[in-house]
């Protein structure tokens, strides 16, 4: 490798920084009338906005495997597992503070009437299940296998994915949309394990082969996963065609629209959906993440590209996540949904600049938020 496994991997920092910058972009501009729909979440197909969150999980899985193996070698199994559990619980606590719980009670009588069980059943359905908490819970879920062999991790990934398909088919898909829950909801960890463990496989390849020799398998598997995700999304149309052979028309009727294109036919649990956490979406998004990371391997590990903004955001991603939310909340009230493009772009530039300056100041001061 051009970078020692004992030092930071430049491609990972740059990739993570790009992902943080992409999050800033879609979280701010998504939904405005003047902005192309591809930058917004739609939950019925995979947009550009939907590619960002899986890239965080890919990067987490890559770094998780790297740091876990280092600590395991240095500190032993017990200390390593305890450290991982503490980090995950700490991140979940940060997520709880940032997102909060569902519900608002104006009178004590309202809370008493709901009761403890009612509170537990309603407070944890929606708001809590966002990026930080999903990362924390998924990291706990894959902890038993993150230090194991590729075969063990692959078997775990297959079992977790199968469990996700079973619960979606059993009614969870409809429940997720009924309560408007985020990113797979309370059981989302089952499928978020997919991009996270793909990240761990990517680390194995890069660590064992070095950037140049790793590039081909990374690129090949990126294509395989993206094609597989699209193929799974076509199960929806195949079901419709089998139900009505006479109305199937040409062979193209058996294929759904490709990613980044809105669907024209009914959607179901096989449709790419970030909200529902469907297997087609996560498979495609994991492959897309792998493809984007491969590009950074070419540019940063094989080449010499270094983007200062990506370095700053990539090495202090948690700080960027927390700060961007606060800064955005001060700008968004002054950007109506029907704002002209120039106004959206100007406000985004101001928001991005202020957020970057704050994270850059932390970097210069040697302050990094890590759990």
JOWOHU-V455726 format. One record per residue. N is the residue number from 0. RES is the residue in one small letter. BURIAL is + if it has 9 or more other C-alpha atoms within 8 Angstrom, else -. Layout:
BEGIN
N|RES|BURIAL  N|RES|BURIAL
END
This chain:
BEGIN
0|x|+  1|x|-  2|x|+  3|x|-  4|x|-  5|x|-  6|x|-  7|x|-  8|x|+  9|x|+  10|x|+  11|x|+  12|x|+  13|x|+  14|x|+  15|x|+  16|x|+  17|x|+  18|x|+  19|x|+  20|x|+  21|x|+  22|x|+  23|x|+  24|x|+  25|x|+  26|x|-  27|x|+  28|x|+  29|x|+  30|x|+  31|x|+  32|x|-  33|x|-  34|x|+  35|x|-  36|x|-  37|x|+  38|x|+  39|x|+  40|x|+  41|x|-  42|x|+  43|x|+  44|x|+  45|x|+  46|x|+  47|x|+  48|x|+  49|x|+  50|x|+  51|x|+  52|x|+  53|x|+  54|x|+  55|x|+  56|x|+  57|x|+  58|x|+  59|x|+  60|x|+  61|x|+  62|x|+  63|x|+  64|x|+  65|x|+  66|x|-  67|x|+  68|x|+  69|x|-  70|x|+  71|x|+  72|x|-  73|x|-  74|x|-  75|x|+  76|x|-  77|x|-  78|x|+  79|x|+  80|x|+  81|x|-  82|x|-  83|x|+  84|x|+  85|x|-  86|x|+  87|x|+  88|x|+  89|x|+  90|x|+  91|x|+  92|x|-  93|x|+  94|x|+  95|x|+  96|x|-  97|x|-  98|x|+  99|x|+  100|x|+  101|x|+  102|x|-  103|x|-  104|x|-  105|x|-  106|x|-  107|x|-  108|x|-  109|x|+  110|x|+  111|x|-  112|x|-  113|x|+  114|x|-  115|x|-  116|x|-  117|x|-  118|x|+  119|x|-  120|x|-  121|x|+  122|x|+  123|x|+  124|x|+  125|x|+  126|x|+  127|x|+  128|x|+  129|x|+  130|x|-  131|x|+  132|x|+  133|x|+  134|x|+  135|x|+  136|x|+  137|x|+  138|x|+  139|x|+  140|x|+  141|x|+  142|x|+  143|x|-  144|x|+  145|x|+  146|x|+  147|x|-  148|x|-  149|x|-  150|x|-  151|x|+  152|x|+  153|x|-  154|x|-  155|x|+  156|x|+  157|x|-  158|x|-  159|x|+  160|x|+  161|x|-  162|x|+  163|x|+  164|x|+  165|x|-  166|x|+  167|x|+  168|x|+  169|x|-  170|x|-  171|x|+  172|x|+  173|x|-  174|x|-  175|x|+  176|x|+  177|x|-  178|x|-  179|x|-  180|x|+  181|x|+  182|x|+  183|x|+  184|x|+  185|x|-  186|x|-  187|x|+  188|x|+  189|x|+  190|x|+  191|x|+  192|x|+  193|x|+  194|x|+  195|x|+  196|x|+  197|x|+  198|x|+  199|x|+  200|x|+  201|x|+  202|x|+  203|x|-  204|x|+  205|x|+  206|x|+  207|x|-  208|x|+  209|x|+  210|x|+  211|x|+  212|x|-  213|x|+  214|x|+  215|x|-  216|x|+  217|x|+  218|x|+  219|x|-  220|x|+  221|x|+  222|x|+  223|x|+  224|x|+  225|x|+  226|x|+  227|x|+  228|x|+  229|x|+  230|x|+  231|x|+  232|x|+  233|x|+  234|x|+  235|x|+  236|x|+  237|x|+  238|x|-  239|x|+  240|x|+  241|x|-  242|x|-  243|x|-  244|x|-  245|x|-  246|x|-  247|x|+  248|x|-  249|x|-  250|x|-  251|x|-  252|x|+  253|x|+  254|x|+  255|x|+  256|x|-  257|x|-  258|x|+  259|x|+  260|x|+  261|x|-  262|x|+  263|x|-  264|x|-  265|x|-  266|x|+  267|x|-  268|x|+  269|x|+  270|x|+  271|x|+  272|x|+  273|x|+  274|x|+  275|x|+  276|x|+  277|x|+  278|x|+  279|x|+  280|x|+  281|x|+  282|x|+  283|x|+  284|x|+  285|x|+  286|x|+  287|x|+  288|x|+  289|x|+  290|x|+  291|x|+  292|x|+  293|x|+  294|x|-  295|x|+  296|x|+  297|x|+  298|x|+  299|x|+  300|x|+  301|x|+  302|x|-  303|x|-  304|x|-  305|x|-  306|x|-  307|x|-  308|x|-  309|x|+  310|x|+  311|x|+  312|x|+  313|x|+  314|x|+  315|x|+  316|x|+  317|x|-  318|x|+  319|x|+  320|x|+  321|x|+  322|x|+  323|x|+  324|x|-  325|x|-  326|x|+  327|x|+  328|x|-  329|x|-  330|x|+  331|x|+  332|x|-  333|x|-  334|x|+  335|x|-  336|x|-  337|x|-  338|x|+  339|x|-  340|x|-  341|x|-  342|x|+  343|x|+  344|x|-  345|x|-  346|x|+  347|x|+  348|x|-  349|x|-  350|x|+  351|x|+  352|x|-  353|x|+  354|x|+  355|x|+  356|x|-  357|x|+  358|x|+  359|x|+  360|x|-  361|x|+  362|x|+  363|x|-  364|x|-  365|x|-  366|x|-  367|x|+  368|x|-  369|x|-  370|x|-
END
